[in-house]
Amino acid sequence: MLLENVGMKMEVINIRVDAETAKAFKSLPEEDRRKLEALLSIRLSEVSRHGESLENVMKEISDKAKARGLTPEILKSLLDEE
């Protein structure tokens, strides 16, 4: 369910990412981009509500990705796929 569908007011922000990530994001279908935006929005709101530091959140995400077998090489290949 997208955030717009639950009556939340949406606002546009800019986030800096590397060129490959931007290219990968822009090449996604609109629906997939909206899903990623919703996931990021939810996670950022969780951080602010629970008082977690962004550093801790990023470490947690990284640890979970590594535990699931995601390596920098696999991530790069996924981002390079078109």
C-alpha positions as a Markdown table, in Angstrom:
| # | Residue | x | y | z |
|---|---|---|---|---|
| 1 | Met | 0.0 | 0.0 | 0.0 |
| 2 | Leu | 1.5 | 3.3 | -1.0 |
| 3 | Leu | 1.6 | 6.2 | 1.5 |
| 4 | Glu | -0.7 | 8.4 | -0.6 |
| 5 | Asn | -3.3 | 5.7 | -0.3 |
| 6 | Val | -3.4 | 6.0 | 3.5 |
| 7 | Gly | -4.0 | 9.8 | 3.4 |
| 8 | Met | -0.6 | 10.9 | 4.3 |
| 9 | Lys | 0.5 | 14.3 | 2.9 |
| 10 | Met | 3.5 | 13.8 | 0.6 |
| 11 | Glu | 6.4 | 16.2 | 0.1 |
| 12 | Val | 9.3 | 16.0 | -2.3 |
| 13 | Ile | 12.8 | 15.9 | -1.0 |
| 14 | Asn | 16.2 | 15.5 | -2.8 |
| 15 | Ile | 18.6 | 12.8 | -1.8 |
| 16 | Arg | 22.1 | 12.6 | -3.3 |
| 17 | Val | 23.1 | 9.2 | -4.6 |
| 18 | Asp | 25.8 | 8.0 | -6.9 |
| 19 | Ala | 25.3 | 8.1 | -10.7 |
| 20 | Glu | 24.8 | 4.4 | -11.0 |
| 21 | Thr | 22.1 | 4.3 | -8.3 |
| 22 | Ala | 20.3 | 7.3 | -9.9 |
| 23 | Lys | 20.4 | 5.6 | -13.3 |
| 24 | Ala | 19.0 | 2.3 | -11.8 |
| 25 | Phe | 16.2 | 4.2 | -10.0 |
| 26 | Lys | 15.3 | 6.2 | -13.1 |
| 27 | Ser | 15.2 | 3.1 | -15.2 |
| 28 | Leu | 12.6 | 1.4 | -13.0 |
| 29 | Pro | 8.9 | 1.4 | -13.9 |
| 30 | Glu | 7.0 | 4.2 | -12.1 |
| 31 | Glu | 5.2 | 1.7 | -9.8 |
| 32 | Asp | 8.6 | 0.3 | -8.6 |
| 33 | Arg | 9.9 | 3.8 | -8.0 |
| 34 | Arg | 6.9 | 4.6 | -5.9 |
| 35 | Lys | 7.3 | 1.5 | -3.9 |
| 36 | Leu | 11.0 | 2.3 | -3.2 |
| 37 | Glu | 10.0 | 5.9 | -2.2 |
| 38 | Ala | 7.3 | 4.5 | 0.1 |
| 39 | Leu | 9.8 | 2.1 | 1.8 |
| 40 | Leu | 12.3 | 4.9 | 2.3 |
| 41 | Ser | 9.6 | 7.2 | 3.7 |
| 42 | Ile | 8.5 | 4.5 | 6.1 |
| 43 | Arg | 12.0 | 3.8 | 7.3 |
| 44 | Leu | 12.9 | 7.4 | 7.8 |
| 45 | Ser | 9.7 | 8.0 | 9.8 |
| 46 | Glu | 10.6 | 5.0 | 12.0 |
| 47 | Val | 14.0 | 6.6 | 12.7 |
| 48 | Ser | 12.5 | 9.9 | 13.7 |
| 49 | Arg | 9.8 | 8.3 | 15.9 |
| 50 | His | 12.1 | 5.9 | 17.7 |
| 51 | Gly | 14.9 | 8.3 | 18.2 |
| 52 | Glu | 17.4 | 6.0 | 16.4 |
| 53 | Ser | 20.5 | 7.6 | 14.9 |
| 54 | Leu | 20.8 | 7.4 | 11.1 |
| 55 | Glu | 24.1 | 5.7 | 11.6 |
| 56 | Asn | 22.5 | 2.9 | 13.6 |
| 57 | Val | 19.8 | 2.4 | 11.0 |
| 58 | Met | 22.3 | 2.3 | 8.2 |
| 59 | Lys | 24.4 | -0.2 | 10.1 |
| 60 | Glu | 21.4 | -2.4 | 10.8 |
| 61 | Ile | 20.4 | -2.4 | 7.1 |
| 62 | Ser | 24.0 | -3.2 | 6.1 |
| 63 | Asp | 24.2 | -6.0 | 8.6 |
| 64 | Lys | 20.9 | -7.5 | 7.5 |
| 65 | Ala | 22.0 | -7.3 | 3.8 |
| 66 | Lys | 25.3 | -9.0 | 4.6 |
| 67 | Ala | 23.6 | -11.7 | 6.6 |
| 68 | Arg | 21.3 | -12.4 | 3.6 |
| 69 | Gly | 24.4 | -12.8 | 1.4 |
| 70 | Leu | 24.4 | -9.4 | -0.3 |
| 71 | Thr | 28.0 | -8.4 | -1.2 |
| 72 | Pro | 29.2 | -5.2 | -2.7 |
| 73 | Glu | 29.7 | -7.1 | -6.0 |
| 74 | Ile | 26.2 | -8.5 | -6.0 |
| 75 | Leu | 24.7 | -5.1 | -5.2 |
| 76 | Lys | 26.7 | -3.5 | -8.0 |
| 77 | Ser | 25.5 | -6.1 | -10.5 |
| 78 | Leu | 21.9 | -5.6 | -9.4 |
| 79 | Leu | 22.2 | -1.9 | -9.9 |
| 80 | Asp | 23.9 | -2.3 | -13.3 |
| 81 | Glu | 21.1 | -4.6 | -14.6 |
| 82 | Glu | 18.8 | -2.8 | -17.1 |
